[in-house]
Amino acid sequence: MAISYVKKADIHLEMKQGFGQTELLAGSYPGGVRAYRCKLDAGCQVSPEMIENTLQVFCLTDGKGAIITPERAYCIDEVSFYVADPDSHFTFHAATDMTYTMFVVEQKPADVERFHAFHMKLPFFKGLSQCVEYCQDCKSASSRSFSVIPTKRLCRVLMGVGEASAEHSTQPEGCFEKGHPAVAQWNVPFGDTEMLLTVNGETVEQESGDFSYVPAGLDHSLQCKPGKNIHYIWFEHYVQEKDYLVSYPRS
């Protein structure tokens, strides 16, 4: 089967002192990215462990709270994104029950070298309403796309958000993309999402709280079910450690 995915109902979190964390789709990608689903109960706090030679990227999709660093506090009052400073620490404080997805990205020697040469200022925090909108020819008329981490800003990581609506359309709505050989992709649906995820001709239904992985190079689409909407975060990682910033001709 070309699609690797897990449904929200099958993601089991063992809560201890108001916090739970579990790995998602372990072993599906050998390139040094691991994903985790985390939950923090209202009134609780947690300080994620900082792991040497990694980047930690957080997609905060449910709940309200704050991120406290030694320098400042960030208010979480919408879908938000956070990249931790590898040389510092921080704490999540939950005002309501919070759910988030964490990507831990191993930094290979070439990544470390590039990171020291150039990278976006960390820690990085941005709410969805602050993200820059862009256009792409593989998206339908109702689609909207937002950039969170652009190419070249954080080593081999890039991330964005896709939205579309089929509430008032008889045409297919969403993203219909040819396989991209350069990057692997993970999808985090959120909000009022009822989506058909198709990878290499195979289709599964996805909704808010589910999680999926698309290997590099496979054709894929993220499409609204008839009369419904989709909202999803896409997280991508260049599979090649060196010389990865290349363009592949379209077939």
C-alpha positions, 0 to 999 in steps of 0.5 A: 500500500502506497499510503502510510496513515493513522486515524485519530481514533488509533492514536493512543496517548498514555497521560502522566501528570497531564501530558501524553506523547506517542510516536506516529508511523514509526519507521516509515521514513529512514531519512531522520525525521520522527513525528509525535502526537502530544497532548497537554491537559488544561492547567498543566505544563511541559518542557520538551527535552532538547536533543543534540543535533536535532531541530524540533518543529511544533504544529499547534492545532488544538487548544490555547496556551503559551510558550515561555522561553527565557526571553519572552512569552508567545500566546497560542490563540490560533493554529500556530507553529513553533521551531525551538532554539536548539541552544535554549529551552522552553515550556508549554503552558496549557490554558485549555486542553492542547494537542500538537504534532512535533517533528524531530529532525536529525541534523546530519553533518551537512545539515549542521554545516549549513545551519551554522552558515545560514538559518532563520532566527530561532526560536521561531513562532508564527500564528496561521493568520500571520503566514504569507499566502502564495499561489500554486498551479496544482491547487484548485480554484477554491484553494488557499496556500500559506507558507510557514517555513520557506525553502532554504530557511531551515536546512532541509525542512519546509512547511506550509498550510493548505485549505480548500472548500467544496461547499459550493462547487461541483468541481474537484477541490484541493491539491492535485500534485505530481510526485516530487522526487526531492521531498518526502511529505507528512500531512496534519489535517485540522479544523473542519476537515473531511478529506480524500487522500490519494497516493499513487492511485490509492485513496483513504479518508482523512479528517482532523486529528489524523496523520499521513506520510507520502514518500518522495516521488509519488503522485498524490492529492488532498481533496475535499469530500463533496460539500466539505472543507479541508485544512491541513499542514504539510511538512516536507523534508529533502531526502538528499543530504547534499545538493538537494536544492535542485529543480526536477523537470516535470514529466 
